[in-house]
Amino acid sequence: MIAEEPDFPQIMSDAEIDAKVPVSEIVNPKYQRQPTDKELTEAAVAMLKARFPRIHQTLLTLWGTGQGEAYLDGLIMDDRGNRQGFPPDVLRDLLVLQRVHFQTFGTFKKINPWDFGSKS
């Protein structure tokens, strides 16, 4: 003879459980509106202004120039060695700025097409 499972009292109703689930888990992220480049850029600039005012000021001065491109590259990739690096959210914002800079101004780097793939 099989024993019946006891009825456990319901702790929360289905509606209460649904109310506790974060909206991000209910709405499929692929259907959420993605921020525009302008919104991402404004957020990145505001973050730099608040958290890294010297970097913000330098980028304002160099924006749209080859030096600005090199400065962004240097912030993202450590060329001095053994640096701590930025927190992930700051790095994400720097990558947004680098992408927008490239899309707006192209690259200022001198590239010889015949050197492609060669190691120098």
DSSP file (Angstrom, degrees, kcal/mol; ACC not computed):
  #  RESIDUE AA STRUCTURE BP1 BP2  ACC     N-H-->O    O-->H-N    N-H-->O    O-->H-N    TCO  KAPPA ALPHA  PHI   PSI    X-CA   Y-CA   Z-CA
    1    1 A M              0   0    0      0, 0.0     2,-0.5     0, 0.0     0, 0.0   0.000 360.0 360.0 360.0 132.2    0.0    0.0    0.0
    2    2 A I        -     0   0    0      1,-0.0     2,-0.2     0, 0.0     0, 0.0  -0.744 360.0-127.8 -92.3 130.2    1.3    3.4   -1.0
    3    3 A A        -     0   0    0     -2,-0.5     2,-0.2     1,-0.1    -1,-0.0  -0.520  25.1-116.1 -75.9 142.0    1.1    6.2    1.5
    4    4 A E        -     0   0    0     -2,-0.2    -1,-0.1     1,-0.1     3,-0.0  -0.533  28.6-112.5 -76.6 142.8   -0.5    9.4    0.4
    5    5 A E        -     0   0    0     -2,-0.2    -1,-0.1     1,-0.1     2,-0.0  -0.550  36.9-112.1 -73.1 138.6    1.6   12.5    0.3
    6    6 A P        -     0   0    0      0, 0.0     2,-0.6     0, 0.0    -1,-0.1  -0.379  28.2-110.9 -69.5 150.1    0.5   15.0    2.9
    7    7 A D        -     0   0    0     -2,-0.0     3,-0.0    -3,-0.0    -3,-0.0  -0.727  32.3-150.1 -81.1 119.7   -1.0   18.2    1.7
    8    8 A F        -     0   0    0     -2,-0.6     2,-0.1     1,-0.1     3,-0.0  -0.705  22.3-107.8 -89.6 142.6    1.4   21.0    2.4
    9    9 A P        -     0   0    0      0, 0.0     2,-0.5     0, 0.0    -1,-0.1  -0.404  34.9-110.1 -67.6 144.8   -0.1   24.5    3.1
   10   10 A Q        -     0   0    0      1,-0.2     3,-0.1    -2,-0.1    -3,-0.0  -0.649  28.8-168.8 -77.8 122.6    0.4   27.0    0.3
   11   11 A I  S    S+     0   0    0     -2,-0.5     2,-0.4     1,-0.3    -1,-0.2   0.899  71.8  12.7 -79.7 -43.0    2.9   29.5    1.5
   12   12 A M  S    S-     0   0    0      4,-0.0    -1,-0.3     3,-0.0     2,-0.1  -0.984  78.0-120.4-135.3 145.6    2.4   32.0   -1.3
   13   13 A S     >  -     0   0    0     -2,-0.4     4,-2.2    -3,-0.1     5,-0.2  -0.376  32.9-108.2 -76.7 164.0   -0.2   32.3   -4.0
   14   14 A D  H  > S+     0   0    0      1,-0.2     4,-2.8     2,-0.2     5,-0.2   0.883 121.7  53.8 -59.2 -38.4    0.7   32.2   -7.6
   15   15 A A  H  > S+     0   0    0      2,-0.2     4,-2.0     1,-0.2    -1,-0.2   0.889 107.8  49.7 -64.7 -38.7    0.0   35.9   -7.9
   16   16 A E  H  > S+     0   0    0      2,-0.2     4,-1.0     1,-0.2    -1,-0.2   0.889 111.8  48.5 -66.9 -38.8    2.3   36.7   -5.0
   17   17 A I  H >X S+     0   0    0     -4,-2.2     4,-0.9     1,-0.2     3,-0.7   0.941 111.2  49.6 -65.4 -46.6    5.0   34.6   -6.6
   18   18 A D  H >< S+     0   0    0     -4,-2.8     3,-0.6     1,-0.2    -2,-0.2   0.864 107.1  56.0 -59.2 -36.6    4.5   36.3  -10.0
   19   19 A A  H 3< S+     0   0    0     -4,-2.0    -1,-0.2     1,-0.2    -2,-0.2   0.780 106.1  51.5 -67.7 -25.9    4.7   39.7   -8.2
   20   20 A K  H << S+     0   0    0     -4,-1.0    -1,-0.2    -3,-0.7    -2,-0.2   0.662  85.7  99.4 -84.9 -17.6    8.1   38.8   -6.7
   21   21 A V  S << S-     0   0    0     -4,-0.9     5,-0.1    -3,-0.6    -4,-0.0  -0.559  84.0-112.1 -73.3 127.5    9.7   37.8  -10.1
   22   22 A P    >>  -     0   0    0      0, 0.0     3,-1.5     0, 0.0     4,-0.9  -0.262  19.1-123.1 -59.0 145.3   11.8   40.7  -11.5
   23   23 A V  H >> S+     0   0    0      1,-0.3     4,-2.7     2,-0.2     3,-0.7   0.844 109.6  65.4 -58.7 -35.0   10.4   42.3  -14.6
   24   24 A S  H 34 S+     0   0    0      1,-0.3    -1,-0.3     2,-0.2    -3,-0.0   0.767 102.9  48.1 -62.2 -23.6   13.7   41.5  -16.5
   25   25 A E  H <4 S+     0   0    0     -3,-1.5    -1,-0.3     1,-0.1    -2,-0.2   0.711 112.9  47.5 -86.8 -21.4   12.9   37.8  -16.1
   26   26 A I  H << S+     0   0    0     -4,-0.9     2,-0.4    -3,-0.7    -2,-0.2   0.901 104.7  62.7 -83.7 -44.8    9.3   38.2  -17.3
   27   27 A V  S  < S-     0   0    0     -4,-2.7     5,-0.1     1,-0.1    -1,-0.1  -0.689  92.1-118.7 -86.3 129.4   10.0   40.2  -20.4
   28   28 A N    >   -     0   0    0     -2,-0.4     3,-2.2     1,-0.2     4,-0.4  -0.530  20.3-138.1 -65.8 122.0   12.1   38.6  -23.0
   29   29 A P  G >  S+     0   0    0      0, 0.0     3,-1.2     0, 0.0    -1,-0.2   0.785  99.2  65.6 -57.5 -28.1   15.2   40.8  -23.3
   30   30 A K  G 3  S+     0   0    0      1,-0.3     4,-0.1     4,-0.0    -2,-0.1   0.719 102.6  49.1 -69.0 -16.2   15.3   40.5  -27.1
   31   31 A Y  G <  S+     0   0    0     -3,-2.2    -1,-0.3     2,-0.1     2,-0.2   0.473  89.9 102.0 -97.5  -3.7   12.0   42.4  -27.1
   32   32 A Q  S <  S-     0   0    0     -3,-1.2     2,-0.2    -4,-0.4     0, 0.0  -0.547  85.7-100.9 -78.6 146.1   13.2   45.2  -24.8
   33   33 A R        -     0   0    0     -2,-0.2    -1,-0.1     1,-0.1    -2,-0.1  -0.481  36.1-136.9 -66.9 130.5   14.2   48.5  -26.4
   34   34 A Q        -     0   0    0     -2,-0.2    -1,-0.1    -4,-0.1    -4,-0.0  -0.673  24.6-105.2 -87.8 143.1   17.9   48.8  -26.8
   35   35 A P        -     0   0    0      0, 0.0    -1,-0.1     0, 0.0     2,-0.1  -0.338  36.1-116.8 -66.5 150.1   19.6   52.1  -25.8
   36   36 A T     >  -     0   0    0      1,-0.1     4,-2.7     4,-0.0     5,-0.2  -0.357  24.3-107.8 -79.6 164.5   20.7   54.3  -28.7
   37   37 A D  H  > S+     0   0    0      1,-0.2     4,-2.8     2,-0.2     5,-0.2   0.876 122.1  54.9 -58.8 -37.3   24.4   55.2  -29.3
   38   38 A K  H  > S+     0   0    0      2,-0.2     4,-2.6     1,-0.2    -1,-0.2   0.927 109.6  45.5 -63.2 -44.5   23.5   58.7  -28.2
   39   39 A E  H  > S+     0   0    0      2,-0.2     4,-2.3     1,-0.2    -2,-0.2   0.915 114.5  48.2 -64.9 -42.9   22.1   57.4  -24.9
   40   40 A L  H  X S+     0   0    0     -4,-2.7     4,-2.3     2,-0.2    -2,-0.2   0.906 113.3  48.0 -63.6 -41.4   25.0   55.1  -24.3
   41   41 A T  H  X S+     0   0    0     -4,-2.8     4,-2.8     2,-0.2     5,-0.2   0.924 111.2  49.6 -66.1 -45.0   27.5   57.9  -25.1
   42   42 A E  H  X S+     0   0    0     -4,-2.6     4,-2.3     1,-0.2    -2,-0.2   0.906 112.6  47.9 -61.1 -41.5   25.8   60.4  -22.8
   43   43 A A  H  X S+     0   0    0     -4,-2.3     4,-2.3     2,-0.2    -1,-0.2   0.904 112.6  49.0 -65.4 -41.1   25.8   57.8  -20.0
   44   44 A A  H  X S+     0   0    0     -4,-2.3     4,-2.5     2,-0.2    -2,-0.2   0.917 112.3  47.6 -65.3 -43.4   29.5   57.0  -20.5
   45   45 A V  H  X S+     0   0    0     -4,-2.8     4,-2.6     2,-0.2    -2,-0.2   0.909 112.1  49.9 -64.7 -42.3   30.4   60.7  -20.5
   46   46 A A  H  X S+     0   0    0     -4,-2.3     4,-2.0    -5,-0.2    -1,-0.2   0.901 111.0  49.7 -63.3 -40.7   28.4   61.3  -17.4
   47   47 A M  H  X S+     0   0    0     -4,-2.3     4,-3.0     2,-0.2     5,-0.5   0.935 112.5  46.6 -63.9 -46.1   30.1   58.4  -15.6
   48   48 A L  H  X S+     0   0    0     -4,-2.5     4,-2.4     1,-0.2     8,-0.4   0.908 111.0  52.6 -62.8 -40.9   33.6   59.5  -16.6
   49   49 A K  H  < S+     0   0    0     -4,-2.6    -1,-0.2     1,-0.2    -2,-0.2   0.894 116.9  39.0 -61.1 -39.9   32.8   63.1  -15.5
   50   50 A A  H  < S+     0   0    0     -4,-2.0    -2,-0.2    -5,-0.2    -1,-0.2   0.900 130.9  24.2 -77.7 -42.0   31.6   61.8  -12.1
   51   51 A R  H  < S+     0   0    0     -4,-3.0    -3,-0.2     1,-0.2    -2,-0.2   0.773 134.7  24.5 -99.4 -29.3   34.2   59.1  -11.4
   52   52 A F     X  +     0   0    0     -4,-2.4     4,-2.5    -5,-0.5     3,-0.2  -0.569  62.9 167.1-137.3  70.5   37.2   60.0  -13.6
   53   53 A P  H  > S+     0   0    0      0, 0.0     4,-2.5     0, 0.0     5,-0.2   0.824  77.7  53.8 -60.3 -33.2   37.2   63.8  -14.2
   54   54 A R  H  > S+     0   0    0      2,-0.2     4,-2.3     1,-0.2     5,-0.2   0.924 111.1  45.1 -68.1 -42.6   40.8   63.9  -15.5
   55   55 A I  H  > S+     0   0    0     -3,-0.2     4,-2.6     2,-0.2     5,-0.2   0.914 112.6  53.0 -63.9 -42.2   40.1   61.2  -18.1
   56   56 A H  H  X S+     0   0    0     -4,-2.5     4,-2.2    -8,-0.4    -2,-0.2   0.935 110.6  46.3 -57.5 -48.6   36.8   63.0  -19.0
   57   57 A Q  H  X S+     0   0    0     -4,-2.5     4,-2.0     1,-0.2    -1,-0.2   0.894 112.0  50.7 -64.5 -40.5   38.6   66.3  -19.5
   58   58 A T  H  X S+     0   0    0     -4,-2.3     4,-2.3     1,-0.2    -1,-0.2   0.917 110.5  49.4 -64.0 -42.8   41.4   64.7  -21.6
   59   59 A L  H  X S+     0   0    0     -4,-2.6     4,-1.7     1,-0.2    -2,-0.2   0.888 108.5  53.3 -64.7 -38.4   38.8   63.0  -23.8
   60   60 A L  H  < S+     0   0    0     -4,-2.2    -1,-0.2    -5,-0.2    -2,-0.2   0.915 112.5  45.4 -60.1 -41.4   36.9   66.2  -24.3
   61   61 A T  H  < S+     0   0    0     -4,-2.0    -2,-0.2     1,-0.2    -1,-0.2   0.880 122.1  35.2 -68.5 -39.3   40.2   67.9  -25.4
   62   62 A L  H >< S+     0   0    0     -4,-2.3     3,-1.6    -5,-0.1     6,-0.7   0.478  82.4 131.5 -97.9  -3.7   41.3   65.0  -27.7
   63   63 A W  T 3< S+     0   0    0     -4,-1.7     3,-0.1     1,-0.3     4,-0.1  -0.227  75.5  18.0 -56.7 131.9   37.9   63.9  -29.1
   64   64 A G  T 3  S+     0   0    0      1,-0.3     2,-0.3     2,-0.1    -1,-0.3   0.583 107.4 100.4  86.1  11.0   37.9   63.5  -32.9
   65   65 A T  S <> S-     0   0    0     -3,-1.6     4,-1.9     1,-0.1    -1,-0.3  -0.784  83.9-111.8-123.0 167.3   41.7   63.4  -33.2
   66   66 A G  H  > S+     0   0    0     -2,-0.3     4,-2.4     1,-0.2     5,-0.2   0.858 120.1  55.3 -63.7 -35.6   44.3   60.8  -33.7
   67   67 A Q  H  > S+     0   0    0      2,-0.2     4,-2.5     1,-0.2    -1,-0.2   0.865 105.6  52.7 -65.2 -35.2   45.6   61.5  -30.2
   68   68 A G  H  > S+     0   0    0     -6,-0.7     4,-2.5     2,-0.2    -2,-0.2   0.905 109.0  49.0 -65.5 -41.2   42.0   60.8  -28.9
   69   69 A E  H  X S+     0   0    0     -4,-1.9     4,-2.4    -7,-0.2    -2,-0.2   0.934 113.7  45.9 -61.7 -46.1   41.9   57.5  -30.6
   70   70 A A  H  X S+     0   0    0     -4,-2.4     4,-2.5     2,-0.2    -2,-0.2   0.878 111.3  53.2 -65.3 -38.1   45.3   56.6  -29.2
   71   71 A Y  H  X S+     0   0    0     -4,-2.5     4,-1.9     2,-0.2    -2,-0.2   0.937 110.5  46.2 -63.5 -47.2   44.3   57.8  -25.7
   72   72 A L  H  X S+     0   0    0     -4,-2.5     4,-2.0     1,-0.2     5,-0.2   0.927 112.3  51.2 -60.4 -44.8   41.2   55.6  -25.8
   73   73 A D  H  X S+     0   0    0     -4,-2.4     4,-2.9     1,-0.2    -1,-0.2   0.911 109.9  50.4 -58.1 -42.6   43.2   52.6  -27.0
   74   74 A G  H  < S+     0   0    0     -4,-2.5     5,-0.4     1,-0.2    -1,-0.2   0.811 108.9  51.2 -67.3 -31.1   45.7   53.2  -24.2
   75   75 A L  H  < S+     0   0    0     -4,-1.9    -1,-0.2    -5,-0.1    -2,-0.2   0.876 116.2  40.8 -70.7 -36.6   42.9   53.3  -21.6
   76   76 A I  H  < S+     0   0    0     -4,-2.0     2,-0.5     1,-0.2    -2,-0.2   0.908 120.0  41.8 -80.3 -43.5   41.4   50.0  -22.8
   77   77 A M  S  < S-     0   0    0     -4,-2.9     2,-0.6    -5,-0.2    -1,-0.2  -0.926  87.0-127.4-109.7 123.0   44.6   48.1  -23.4
   78   78 A D        +     0   0    0     -2,-0.5     4,-0.1     1,-0.2    -3,-0.1  -0.543  35.0 166.5 -70.9 113.4   47.4   48.4  -20.9
   79   79 A D  S    S+     0   0    0     -2,-0.6    -1,-0.2    -5,-0.4    -4,-0.1   0.417  71.6  60.8-106.3  -0.3   50.6   49.4  -22.7
   80   80 A R  S    S-     0   0    0     -6,-0.2    -1,-0.1     1,-0.0    -2,-0.1   0.648 105.2-123.0 -97.7 -18.9   52.5   50.4  -19.5
   81   81 A G  S    S+     0   0    0      2,-0.0    -2,-0.1     0, 0.0    -1,-0.0   0.409  76.8  33.0  89.3 136.1   52.3   47.0  -17.9
   82   82 A N  S    S+     0   0    0      1,-0.2     2,-0.3    -4,-0.1    -3,-0.0   0.816  74.1 153.3  59.8  38.6   51.0   45.6  -14.6
   83   83 A R        -     0   0    0      1,-0.1    -1,-0.2    -5,-0.0    -5,-0.1  -0.691  49.4-128.6 -97.1 153.9   48.1   48.1  -14.2
   84   84 A Q        -     0   0    0     -2,-0.3    -1,-0.1     1,-0.1     2,-0.1   0.871  42.7-147.8 -69.2 -38.9   45.0   47.2  -12.2
   85   85 A G        -     0   0    0     -8,-0.0    -1,-0.1    -3,-0.0    -9,-0.1  -0.247  22.3 -62.7  92.0 174.5   42.5   48.2  -15.0
   86   86 A F        -     0   0    0    -11,-0.2   -11,-0.0     1,-0.1     5,-0.0  -0.587  53.7 -94.7 -96.2 157.2   39.0   49.6  -14.7
   87   87 A P    >>  -     0   0    0      0, 0.0     4,-2.4     0, 0.0     3,-0.5  -0.330  46.1-103.7 -61.8 155.9   35.9   48.1  -13.2
   88   88 A P  H 3> S+     0   0    0      0, 0.0     4,-2.4     0, 0.0     5,-0.2   0.847 120.0  52.2 -54.7 -39.7   33.8   46.2  -15.8
   89   89 A D  H 3> S+     0   0    0      2,-0.2     4,-1.7     1,-0.2     5,-0.1   0.874 111.4  47.1 -67.9 -34.7   31.1   49.0  -16.0
   90   90 A V  H <> S+     0   0    0     -3,-0.5     4,-2.4     2,-0.2    -1,-0.2   0.908 111.4  50.9 -70.8 -42.2   33.8   51.6  -16.7
   91   91 A L  H  X S+     0   0    0     -4,-2.4     4,-2.5     1,-0.2    -2,-0.2   0.911 108.1  53.2 -61.0 -42.0   35.5   49.4  -19.3
   92   92 A R  H  X S+     0   0    0     -4,-2.4     4,-1.9    -5,-0.2    -1,-0.2   0.917 110.2  47.5 -58.5 -43.8   32.1   48.9  -21.0
   93   93 A D  H  X S+     0   0    0     -4,-1.7     4,-2.3     1,-0.2    -1,-0.2   0.880 110.6  51.3 -66.8 -38.0   31.6   52.7  -21.2
   94   94 A L  H  X S+     0   0    0     -4,-2.4     4,-2.5     2,-0.2    -1,-0.2   0.891 109.0  51.3 -65.4 -38.1   35.1   53.2  -22.6
   95   95 A L  H  X S+     0   0    0     -4,-2.5     4,-2.4     2,-0.2    -2,-0.2   0.873 108.2  52.3 -65.8 -36.4   34.5   50.6  -25.3
   96   96 A V  H  X S+     0   0    0     -4,-1.9     4,-2.7     2,-0.2     5,-0.2   0.941 111.0  46.9 -62.1 -46.8   31.2   52.4  -26.2
   97   97 A L  H  X S+     0   0    0     -4,-2.3     4,-2.5     1,-0.2    -2,-0.2   0.892 111.4  51.3 -63.5 -39.3   33.2   55.6  -26.6
   98   98 A Q  H  X S+     0   0    0     -4,-2.5     4,-2.3     2,-0.2    -1,-0.2   0.923 111.9  46.8 -63.0 -43.6   35.9   53.9  -28.6
   99   99 A R  H  X S+     0   0    0     -4,-2.4     4,-2.7     2,-0.2    -2,-0.2   0.925 113.7  47.2 -64.8 -45.1   33.3   52.4  -30.9
  100  100 A V  H  X S+     0   0    0     -4,-2.7     4,-2.1     2,-0.2     5,-0.2   0.895 111.5  51.8 -64.7 -39.7   31.4   55.7  -31.4
  101  101 A H  H  X S+     0   0    0     -4,-2.5     4,-2.8    -5,-0.2     5,-0.4   0.931 112.5  45.4 -61.1 -45.6   34.7   57.5  -32.0
  102  102 A F  H  X S+     0   0    0     -4,-2.3     4,-2.3     1,-0.2    -2,-0.2   0.914 113.4  49.0 -65.1 -43.1   35.6   55.0  -34.7
  103  103 A Q  H  < S+     0   0    0     -4,-2.7    -1,-0.2     1,-0.2    -2,-0.2   0.834 118.2  41.3 -65.7 -31.4   32.2   55.1  -36.3
  104  104 A T  H  < S+     0   0    0     -4,-2.1    -2,-0.2    -5,-0.2    -1,-0.2   0.897 134.0  14.3 -82.3 -43.2   32.2   58.9  -36.3
  105  105 A F  H  < S-     0   0    0     -4,-2.8    -3,-0.2     1,-0.3    -2,-0.2   0.513  90.2-139.6-114.8  -7.9   35.8   59.7  -37.3
  106  106 A G     <  -     0   0    0     -4,-2.3     2,-0.4    -5,-0.4    -1,-0.3  -0.437  49.6 -43.6  75.2-158.2   37.2   56.4  -38.7
  107  107 A T        -     0   0    0     -2,-0.1   -41,-0.1     2,-0.1    -5,-0.0  -0.853  34.7-162.8-110.5 147.8   40.8   55.6  -37.8
  108  108 A F        +     0   0    0     -2,-0.4     2,-0.2   -42,-0.1   -42,-0.1   0.415  56.6 116.6-101.7  -2.9   43.7   57.9  -37.7
  109  109 A K        -     0   0    0      1,-0.1     2,-0.7   -43,-0.0    -2,-0.1  -0.440  69.7-123.9 -71.4 138.3   46.3   55.1  -37.7
  110  110 A K        -     0   0    0     -2,-0.2     2,-0.5     2,-0.0    -1,-0.1  -0.741  34.5-175.2 -82.3 117.0   48.5   54.8  -40.7
  111  111 A I        -     0   0    0     -2,-0.7     3,-0.0     5,-0.0     5,-0.0  -0.967  18.3-153.4-120.6 124.7   48.1   51.3  -42.1
  112  112 A N    >   -     0   0    0     -2,-0.5     3,-2.2     1,-0.1     4,-0.3  -0.864  10.4-150.0 -92.9 116.1   50.1   50.0  -44.9
  113  113 A P  G >  S+     0   0    0      0, 0.0     3,-0.9     0, 0.0    -1,-0.1   0.747  95.4  61.0 -61.4 -21.5   48.0   47.3  -46.7
  114  114 A W  G 3  S+     0   0    0      1,-0.2    -2,-0.0    -3,-0.0    -3,-0.0   0.652  97.3  59.7 -79.3 -13.5   51.2   45.4  -47.7
  115  115 A D  G X  S+     0   0    0     -3,-2.2     3,-2.1     2,-0.1    -1,-0.2   0.443  73.8 130.9 -90.1   0.1   52.1   45.0  -44.0
  116  116 A F  T <  S+     0   0    0     -3,-0.9     3,-0.1    -4,-0.3    -5,-0.0  -0.308  80.3   4.2 -59.1 127.8   48.9   43.1  -43.2
  117  117 A G  T 3  S+     0   0    0      1,-0.3    -1,-0.3    -2,-0.0     2,-0.2   0.298  99.1 124.8  83.7 -10.3   49.8   39.9  -41.3
  118  118 A S    <   -     0   0    0     -3,-2.1     2,-0.7     1,-0.0    -1,-0.3  -0.555  58.6-131.6 -82.5 149.7   53.5   40.6  -41.1
  119  119 A K              0   0    0     -2,-0.2    -1,-0.0     1,-0.1    -3,-0.0  -0.886 360.0 360.0-103.3 118.9   55.1   40.6  -37.7
  120  120 A S              0   0    0     -2,-0.7    -1,-0.1    -5,-0.1    -2,-0.0   0.389 360.0 360.0-122.9 360.0   57.2   43.6  -37.0
